[in-house]
């Protein structure tokens, strides 16, 4: 199978979609990203790499960072994490406060904003410097020491993230944050501002396709059982309130971010990342979702 040729076909077919979505302008710094950007990369567990378009350009990974913070929290807290955050699809927008009210401050899953705030709180309870540790771990996973936060994006989120601030204090009122909400928010905003390329995100997430082993280093990041659990959460909760339609169209465990990136995993085969800043109504990359759908259709590879 000629994966590179398939990527080139996909690039051509999604080009008309690049201006259909809306860039995440509610974070002012993200509004400056040109909507026509498009990159896609594939990394297989046996060492092959493929890329097309702007796959080497770094962008704000936003909620894709929730994948890496979840992995850290599982490593640190184990199953105790699930006493504080659920494992069910939310059915509501990723920044909704509605469910927190009638579910007593326990977020539905770790991939919505409320869940990620609790996950960040868990990490802060174990580590003095959670912000930098997350950066260091992601940099090690992709083999790039120069991975950094986009401080302009982090400041933009700190200045305008009023709903996230309200959410953190609301969760605290239910006793589900152990640390100061402002400290949790500062770490959370920095995690979301990490800047990475499609190629780097493929490398960083490849262990999820390789039974928890990072192919570059041979390090054991998670057990096979933990990888199974994380991949199941990616499939059922990773693309906001569009998880059913996304699973129907794409058929891969995935995590999206409002920076326009989507990371997907095919167990025992490959990791895949696509980036296109224009979003659909659920906050997923419009052209990116279409590109992933074309990839699984053209290759015949999905988990189904």
N, C-alpha and C positions, 0 to 999 in steps of 0.2 A: 504494500500500500504506500503510495507516494503522499506522505503527510504534507510536505512542503507545497506540492501542487494543489492539494485540497485547501490549504490556508490561502493560497493565492486566489482560488475560485471564490472562497468565502469573502475575501476582501472586496472583490469586485461586486459581489451580489449584495453586500450590506451597505455599499457606498451611498445609495439613495436614502438610507435610514439615518445617516449621520447628523442631519439637521432637523430631524423630526422630534427628538427629545428636548428636554429643558435642563440646562445646567443648574446645579444646586445653588441658586443665588441667595438662599437664606443664610448661607455662610459666605459673606461678601468676598472673601479671598478666592473662593472656588468659582465665583461668577466671572473671573478673569481668564479662565481656561478656555481656549478655542474649542468650540463644539465639534469641529470636524476631525479632531484627533481620533486615531484608531490604531490599536496595536493588539497583537495576539501572539502567544507563545505556548509551546508544548514542550514538556520535558519528560522523557520516559525513564522508567526505573532502571533500564539497562544502559543509560547514558546518552541517548540520542536527544538532540535539541532542534527545534524548528521555530521560526519566528517570521512575522510579517508586519509591515507598517511601523508604527511607533512603539514597538515592543521594548526598546531600550530606554525610552523616555520615562523619567520618574514622575509619579503623580501622587496625590494625597490618597492613601489607602482607606482612610475613614473607617467604616465598620468592618472591613476585612481584618483590622487589628483585633477585633473581638475574638477571632479564631485563636490568635496567639495568646491573648490574655486568658482565654478559657483553658488552653493547654497548660499554662503556668499554674492556674488555680487548681486544676485536677492533679498536677504533680505535687502541689503543696498541701492541699487539703483532702484529696481523695474523695470518697463518697460523701463526706460531711458537707461538701459544697451543695449538694442537692437538698439539704434541709432549708437552704436559704434562697434557692432559685429553682424554678421548675424545668421541665423538659418537654413542654407542649407548645404547638404553634399558638401564636397570640390571636390571630384573626383581626388584629387592629394595627394601625400604623405604628412604625417602629418607635415613635416618640410619644405615644399615647400614655396618659396618666389614668385613663378610665379604669383599667383592670386593677391597678394598685389599690384603689379605694375599697372594692368589694372582695379583694383577695388578701387584704391585711398586709400590704407592702411586700408580698413575695412575687417577684416578676415571673412571668410565664416561662421564659427561657433566657439563656445567656446571650442571645444575639440581638435582642431588642435593647434599646438604650438603658432601660431600667435594670435589665439583667446584667448588662456590661458594667454598670455602676456598682452593683453588688459584687461582681467578680473582681473588679478593681479593688474594692474594699477588702476582700479576702486576701488578695496579694499584698496589700499594704500592711495587713496584720502580721504577715510573715517576713516581709522585707522592709528594711529602712528606706531603701531607694528603689521603689518599684518602677518609677518612670524610666530610669536609665537601664535597669535590668531587663525590661521588656525590649528596649532597643538593642541591647547587647545580644540577647537570645535570638532575635530576628536576624541581626547581622551575621551571627554565627551560622544560622541555618542556611542562609543564602550565600555565605562565603564572601561577603562584602563588608569590610570594616568601616566603610564610609557611609553606611546607612545612617540617616539623621532625621530629626524632626524638622518639619517646615514651620519655623517659629512664627512666620507671618500668618499661617493658617491657624496655628494654636492660639495666637492672640485674637484672631478674628472670631474663633469659637468662644473664647473666654468673654469677649465683649458682647456677643450676640446670643449666647446659648442660654437664654432665660428659662426655656422650658426644661432643659437638662438640670439647671440649677434648682428649679422648683421640684423636679423629680427627686433629686438627691436629698433635699431637705424633707420631702414627703416620706421617702423610704426611711429616713432617720427617725421620723416621728413614730413609725411602727416598730422601731428597735432593730431594723434589719441592716443598719450600717453601724459598724463598731468605731470607725474613725471619723474625724471631722469631715463634714460634707465638702467643704471647700478644698480640703486636701485630696479627697477622692476625685473631685471635679478637675483639679489641676492635672492629676495623673491621666485621667480619662481623656481630656482634651489633647494632651501631648501624644498619647497612643494613637488617636485618630489622625494626628497630623504627620505621622510617619510617611516619608516619601520613598516609594519603591517603583521599580519598573515591572512590566509583565514577566520578563525573564527572571527577575529576582524573586518575585512572588511564587513563580513555579518552583524554583529551587527551595524556597523556604517551606513550602507546603508538600513537597514530594514525599516526605516520610509518611504522610497519611495514605499514600499509595503503595508503601513499601513496608507494611506491617510494623510501623513505628520506628523504623531505622532510617536515619539520614544517610542517603547513598554517598554523599560527598565525604563524610567523615567516618561513617560506620557507627556513629553514636546511637544508642538506644534512647529515643526521645519519649516514647510511650510503649506500653505493652500492646500486643495485638488486640486484647479486649478493649482497652481504652481507645484505640484507634477506631474500632467498630462503633463504640458509643459516640465518639465525636463525629464520625462520618454520618451516622444516622441523624444526629442533630443538624448537621449541615443540610441534609436532604429535607428534613421536616420543618426546619426553622431558619434556614440560612438566607432566605431571600424575602424577608419581611412578610407582609400579608399577601404575597403572591406565590407562596410556596407550592400550592397545589398546581396552579397553571404552569409554573416553572418546571416542576418535576414532570408534568405531562409533556411539555415541549422539549426539555433538555435531557432529563433522565440521568443527571449526575449530582452527587453531593456538592453543594456550592455555597460560597459566601460572597455576598455583594457589599458594595459600599457606595455612598452617594458621591464619591469622587469619580464614579464611573467604572470602577474595576469590579471584576467578578473572578474569583478563583474557583476552579472545579477540580474534582479528583475522580479518577477511575481506579478503584482498588486493584493492585497488582499490575497496573499498566502505566499510568502517567498522571501528571498534574498539568493543568491547563489554566491559562489566565488570559482574559480579554479586557481591554480598556477602551471605552468610548464615553465621554463625559455627559452626553445627553441622556436624561433619565425619563422613565415612564412614570405613571401616576403613583406607583408603589415605591419609587426611589431606586429601582434597578436600571442599569444601563439598557436603553432600548435596543441600540444596534448590537451591544454585547450579548444580550439574550438571544437575539436572532442569530448571531454568529455561532453561539454554542449549539443552538438548535440545528443549524446547518451542519456543524461538525459531527454531531452524533448521528444525524441522518445520512450524511455522505460516507462516514466511516462504518456505520452500523454498530458502533461501540457505545454502549451505555450499560447501566446496571440492570436494565430490564430486558 
